[in-house]
């Protein structure tokens, strides 16, 4: 691993799907992903030369709420501090863009084995349960 490069708001739909599939299997459609990239509040990607190794997205309303999505580090790059880099970049974005002197709700969803990673940053579970539905668009 040489010097890593951090890029902001350059993550393409194709790169997103490529990274998604390294961790979660079949990715979303290209059309869905292009729309998602267009409407994402902030995207950060990390590169090892010309090779994309990690990404994360931020959704939110820029006032009260931010939601961290799709934090992915290629398996062969995990355990090298790259996930920490992503979270720090997302938090920097919130700090740079949030209303000064206020508290802002930052939320994410994590599978159980990733909870200790996020806990290092101060994230903690609450009593709310995540509810979901996959709505098929006709």
C-alpha angles and dihedrals in degrees: 000000000000127000109323122226122215117209128190126215093346099103108124127210090249093052090046092054092045092055094040090057093052089066111017106029124232110030132216122276120284091241093052091047094049089054091047092051091049092053099038112115095218134359127193126187132181123213135195097208106303093343119097110222107167146013144179136181136210125209125181150110098270090236118056107001141038125179123200113216140179102008102182132170118179108254094242090055097047119114093034100099096263094120088053089052090053094050091046091052091050092049090048089054091053092047092048094047106030125098107274116245095020136105116241125201111236117187138179139167120234135182112240097259091055096050094089089056092054092041088065087068094049099264113144136179120253133195094270118107121218111239122194143174131183104224113202110221111222 
